[in-house]
Amino acid sequence: MAELEFGIIDQGGQRVPVGGGDVVAEGLVDLAAHRAGGVAQDVAQPLVFAVDIADIVLGSFEQIELMQQLIKDFGGGSTRVIVDPCMGDNGSLYSGFTPDFAKAMAGLCSKADVIVPNLTEASYMLGIPYVAEGYTKEYIEDLLRKLSGLGARRIVLKGVSFDEKKLGIASYDSENEKITWYFHEKMPQSFHGTGDIFASVLTGALVRGKTLDEACRLAADFVVEAIRATLSHKDYNWYGVDFESAIPFLISQLSGN
């Protein structure tokens, strides 16, 4: 489980720690306890809520409710809420997750500005059958619009493929109804964690001022570079990618070199 550190920045620019547990569950429970104690309300105005996130994995209904409260308290304005509803793949939910949890996750996604599901997660949140292959462009376009109907303004759908040699993403902006496609070479091996890496790079690129299209392309290209780096090792592991070796590529792209 990734580290999660909460803090509130007061008028003097000082961080007032809220929690700082080593796992997301502890961090969220700490946050709730501090909110109940009035910390969030008592800090001098104006407030900036600072959340340092490597990768949040929400594993209970309580954590989803706490995150929704977090968004209610500190969202809005220039704050962007980006949610990767990590809970399944290849047509099935991960162990421990249920269809009811998927419905709750859909509720969290309704509070987001950008959501980043894969096809499995999209299907479960919408309560529709999962279609693994043979779908049409029109099917994906309809899926994007239905996902937007949950409440998020922009949708990034991962794992879209119309060709056995290509894999990519489809994004949708409900404000202008623009749908954008981006495909790259389908790599010969799949690895755990690439969806999380994609969402992380996408978020970082958006925060740095990239457009949604630019952020999607960069995130997809970085994942491909990370997989290539992993496959270059003789004894690579199937449960993770060597994304560290691809960081110079990421820096180069972000700096425009």
C-alpha positions in Angstrom: 0.0 0.0 0.0 1.4 3.4 -0.9 2.2 6.1 1.5 -0.2 8.9 2.0 0.5 12.2 3.9 -2.1 14.8 4.7 -1.5 18.4 5.7 -3.1 21.8 5.8 -1.2 24.9 4.8 -1.9 27.9 7.0 -1.6 31.6 6.1 2.1 31.6 7.1 2.8 28.8 4.6 3.4 26.2 7.4 2.1 22.7 7.1 -0.2 21.6 9.8 0.0 17.8 9.7 -3.1 15.7 9.5 -2.4 12.1 10.0 0.6 11.0 8.0 0.0 7.3 8.4 2.0 4.9 6.3 -1.0 3.5 4.6 -4.0 5.1 3.1 -6.5 3.6 5.6 -4.6 5.1 8.5 -4.2 8.5 6.7 -7.9 8.7 6.0 -9.0 7.7 9.5 -6.5 10.2 11.0 -8.0 12.8 8.7 -11.5 12.0 9.9 -10.4 12.2 13.5 -8.8 15.5 13.1 -11.9 16.8 11.2 -14.1 15.7 14.1 -11.7 17.6 16.4 -12.1 20.8 14.5 -8.6 21.0 13.0 -9.9 21.6 9.5 -12.2 24.4 10.7 -9.9 26.1 13.1 -6.9 26.7 10.9 -6.5 30.3 9.8 -8.1 31.2 6.4 -7.5 31.1 3.6 -6.8 27.3 3.5 -4.9 25.3 1.0 -5.3 21.6 1.4 -2.1 19.7 0.6 -2.2 16.0 -0.2 1.1 14.3 -1.1 0.0 11.1 -2.9 2.1 8.4 -4.5 -0.9 6.2 -5.2 -4.2 5.9 -3.3 -5.9 2.6 -3.1 -9.3 2.8 -1.5 -10.4 -0.5 0.0 -13.5 0.1 2.0 -16.8 2.0 1.9 -15.7 4.1 4.8 -12.6 5.2 3.0 -14.7 6.2 0.0 -17.0 8.2 2.2 -14.0 9.9 3.8 -12.6 10.8 0.4 -15.9 12.2 -0.7 -15.9 14.4 2.5 -12.4 15.4 1.7 -13.4 16.6 -1.7 -16.4 18.4 -0.3 -14.3 20.2 2.3 -11.3 21.2 0.1 -12.3 20.8 -3.5 -13.6 23.4 -5.9 -11.9 26.4 -7.3 -8.6 25.6 -8.9 -8.4 22.2 -7.1 -8.6 19.3 -9.6 -9.8 16.0 -8.5 -8.5 13.0 -10.5 -9.7 9.5 -9.6 -8.4 6.2 -10.9 -11.1 3.7 -9.7 -8.6 0.9 -9.3 -10.6 -2.2 -8.5 -10.5 -4.7 -11.4 -9.2 -5.8 -14.8 -9.9 -8.4 -17.5 -13.6 -8.6 -16.7 -13.3 -9.2 -13.0 -13.0 -7.2 -9.8 -9.9 -7.8 -7.7 -10.3 -10.0 -4.6 -12.2 -8.3 -1.8 -14.2 -5.9 -4.1 -17.9 -6.4 -4.8 -20.4 -4.9 -7.3 -21.7 -2.8 -4.4 -18.2 -1.4 -3.9 -18.1 -0.5 -7.6 -21.4 1.4 -7.2 -19.8 3.3 -4.3 -16.8 4.0 -6.4 -19.0 5.4 -9.1 -20.3 7.8 -6.5 -16.8 9.0 -5.8 -16.1 9.4 -9.5 -19.2 11.6 -9.7 -17.2 14.2 -7.6 -14.1 14.1 -9.8 -13.0 16.4 -12.6 -11.2 13.5 -14.4 -11.7 9.7 -14.0 -9.3 7.1 -15.4 -11.0 3.7 -15.5 -10.2 0.7 -17.6 -12.9 -1.2 -19.4 -13.6 -3.6 -16.5 -14.0 -0.8 -14.0 -16.1 1.2 -16.4 -18.5 -1.7 -16.9 -18.9 -2.4 -13.2 -19.5 1.3 -12.3 -22.1 1.5 -15.0 -23.7 -1.8 -14.1 -23.4 -3.2 -17.6 -21.9 -6.5 -19.0 -18.1 -6.4 -19.6 -17.2 -6.7 -23.3 -13.6 -7.9 -23.7 -13.2 -7.7 -27.5 -15.0 -7.2 -30.8 -16.5 -3.9 -29.7 -16.9 -1.0 -32.1 -15.8 2.6 -32.0 -19.4 3.6 -31.4 -19.6 1.3 -28.4 -16.6 3.0 -26.8 -18.0 6.4 -27.6 -21.2 5.5 -25.9 -19.3 4.1 -22.9 -17.4 7.4 -22.5 -20.7 9.4 -22.6 -22.3 7.1 -20.0 -19.3 7.5 -17.7 -19.5 11.2 -18.1 -23.1 10.9 -17.0 -21.8 9.8 -13.6 -20.7 13.4 -13.0 -17.1 13.7 -14.1 -16.3 16.3 -16.7 -13.5 14.4 -18.4 -13.1 10.7 -19.0 -9.9 8.8 -19.8 -10.7 5.1 -20.7 -7.7 2.8 -20.6 -7.1 -0.5 -22.5 -9.0 0.2 -25.6 -8.1 -1.9 -28.7 -9.6 -2.4 -32.1 -6.5 -4.2 -33.5 -4.5 -7.0 -32.0 -1.3 -5.0 -32.7 -2.4 -1.8 -31.1 -3.6 -0.7 -27.6 -4.5 2.7 -26.4 -6.9 5.1 -24.7 -10.0 7.1 -25.5 -10.7 10.4 -23.8 -13.8 12.5 -23.6 -14.4 16.1 -22.6 -18.1 16.7 -21.9 -17.8 20.5 -22.2 -17.0 20.4 -25.9 -18.0 16.7 -26.5 -14.6 16.0 -27.9 -13.4 12.4 -28.2 -9.7 11.8 -28.7 -8.0 8.5 -29.5 -4.4 7.6 -29.0 -2.9 4.2 -29.8 0.5 2.7 -29.5 2.2 -0.6 -30.1 0.8 -3.5 -28.1 3.7 -4.9 -26.1 4.3 -8.7 -26.1 4.0 -8.9 -22.3 1.6 -7.3 -19.8 2.6 -6.3 -16.3 0.9 -5.4 -13.1 0.9 -1.8 -12.1 1.0 -0.2 -15.5 -2.5 1.3 -15.1 -1.4 2.9 -11.8 1.7 4.3 -13.5 -0.4 5.7 -16.4 -2.8 7.5 -14.0 0.2 8.9 -12.0 1.9 10.3 -15.0 -1.4 11.6 -16.4 -2.0 13.5 -13.1 1.5 14.9 -12.9 1.3 16.1 -16.5 -2.1 17.8 -15.9 -0.8 19.5 -12.8 2.2 20.8 -14.8 -0.2 22.5 -17.3 -0.4 19.9 -20.0 -3.7 19.5 -21.9 -5.7 16.3 -21.4 -4.6 15.1 -24.9 -1.0 15.8 -24.1 -1.2 14.2 -20.7 -2.8 11.1 -22.2 -0.1 10.7 -24.8 2.7 11.3 -22.4 1.3 8.8 -19.9 0.8 6.1 -22.5 4.2 6.6 -24.0 5.9 6.5 -20.6 4.2 3.1 -19.9 5.5 1.7 -23.2 9.0 3.0 -22.4 8.8 1.4 -19.0 7.7 -2.0 -20.4 10.5 -1.8 -23.0 13.0 -1.2 -20.2 11.6 -4.1 -18.3 11.8 -6.5 -21.2 15.4 -5.6 -21.8 16.3 -7.3 -18.5 17.0 -11.1 -18.8 15.3 -11.9 -15.5 12.4 -9.4 -15.4 9.5 -9.8 -13.0 5.9 -10.1 -14.2 4.5 -8.2 -11.2 6.0 -4.8 -11.9 7.9 -2.7 -14.4 11.2 -0.9 -14.4 9.7 2.5 -14.6 12.8 4.1 -13.1 14.7 3.5 -16.2 12.1 5.4 -18.2 12.2 8.5 -16.0 14.8 10.3 -18.2 12.3 10.0 -21.1 9.6 11.5 -18.9 11.8 14.4 -17.8 12.8 15.0 -21.4 9.2 15.1 -22.6 8.0 17.3 -19.7 10.9 19.8 -20.3 10.2 19.9 -24.1 13.6 18.5 -25.1 
